[in-house]
Amino acid sequence: MKKYIFAAAALFCGMFASCSNDDIDIDTFDKLTLNISTESMYDDLQMKESIKDLLRDGKYNICVQTFLYDKDGILSDENVSYAENTNPITVQFPSVKQGTYTLISVETMVATANNRKPYDWQISGKDKLSTLQIDQIDSDVYWYAALGVISKSITVSGTKTETITPQAIGNVIQTWFLNFDKANDVINVCVGTTECIAAYRLDPSLSASERVSKDLSKSGYFYLLGSKKVEDNQVAFTLYTLADNLNIEMRCQDSDLANSTSWYEMDNMSINLSKAYRHYLACYYSSSKGTIDSKFADNLSEINEWYSACLAGDQPIPQQNQFYDPYLVWNASVTTVQNWMNTNYSFYEMFSGEKGKGEEMDYDNDGVVDDYRVGYYNNDALIEQINYYFTNATTNLYEVLTFVEYDKMSLSQITADLASRYNYDSASGYYLSADETTLVAILDQETYAAIEYISMAYLLGSSAKGQGPMTVKAATLEALSTRAADRIVRNR
């Protein structure tokens, strides 16, 4: 009997011994702090200063939504934070279970009047990383609603502080409609697409081409990307899109359609947006031909060259015995000017400069190049000589000087002709173009007139911005006359 009692006792003790040696799983939680930089994405999109201007009046905030997903892709925690400026945002997750997580942060601008929620976006599918996405709820996305995203793997095994920086996604398209104030009864212009952008998926395992989702079931309907009323020569607005490629259309409305959702199609093109964050789009109406031309580019200089060519092609072709303005598209390249002269002033011969390059000019003989000239002459023409001046050898036209003999056209006839096309200021004796981009002076040389055209932007410079043309005229009158006279001596 005793042996059974001892055996039971041994078994009882063994049971307790076995329990005391079992491992007990205890979850450990730590504090995770994120310092989120908010400026970088706006630098990427070249809009940082504009964003800061919007934030100053308190009507807008920066919003950052942050999500933590565990190793199985299940949402563990989330946070929404706001900032009234572009200083870094600090986000704290006070109790995070130790382990490895995928962190996703989404940054955008929100309006305080909209309860600090985006007008154009909403987050959906957040319970799982595989379904997390940004839904586009408005096709006409305002530029300041641009998005920034960061995804990162983070291991928490103790109190941790991490610095993260959302990077811009999507593309900004700076857009111009040019010369549409000359188009008959065009009230509004727009850019749109028949491709509906539905969402941007945030799962980092997806490739770039898999991120943007287009709703093919809604294809064919015209979605506005941006629109504006035509009020002057240059209609400008900024578009933002998540797409990396898109078929776009430029359209317009007349007075009959102005209060409707219908638009007349003018031009269309397929654009590739994968090369840069900021792109440029322009649409030009030719008032002489009644045609539309459009240009898309990744750099502004390419747009300016195209615009110069459009303006050149839209000017009337002068005759040898007529008095016309020379080529006056400021900042144009030497090549653009030479091509225009070859096409429109083919009866002139170039005497200064070479193909694609201006001649170095040193007016005071101090060994320092003052500017570069491309000169043309025709002794039988009404305008005997046309001199184009550039700030460097190949580009940046800023001044033109022409000569007209009085035995071909009197001073009074010259002044009357210029007065019909320019606004005359009797106090200074200068003429100013209607768009205030060109200043014109007539310098009486007894037997001929030297007519000087100069860029107002060049005269104003960055330091004089906003002073207005009359201030510049008074301040530069003597300097302009002296410089023009110096050139006249050396040009003839």
Secondary structure, DSSP 8 states (H G I E B T S, - for coil): -HHHHHHHHHHHHHHHHHHHHS------EEEEEEEE--SHHHHHTT-HHHHHHHHHTSSEEEEEEEEEE-TTSBEEEEEEEEESSSS-EEEEEEEEESEEEEEEEEEEEEEGGGTTB-SSEEEE-TTBGGG-EEEE--SS--GGG-EEEEEEEEEESSSEEEEE--EEESEEEEEEEESGGGSTT--EEEEEESS-EEEEE--TTS-HHHHEEE-GGGTTS-EEEEEEE--SSEEEEEEEES-SEEEEEEEEE-TTTTTSS--EEEEEEEEE--S-SEEEEEEEEETTTTEEEEEEESSHHHHHHHHHHHHHHHS----TTS-------TT--HHHHHHHHHHH-TT-EEEE-BTTB-EEE-TT-SSS--EEEEEEE-TTSSEEEEEEEESSSSS-EEEEEEEEETTTS-HHHHHHHHHTTSEEETTTTEEE-TTS-EEEEEEE-SSEEEEEEEEHHHHHTGGGTTS-HHHHHHHHHHHHHHHHHHHHHHH-
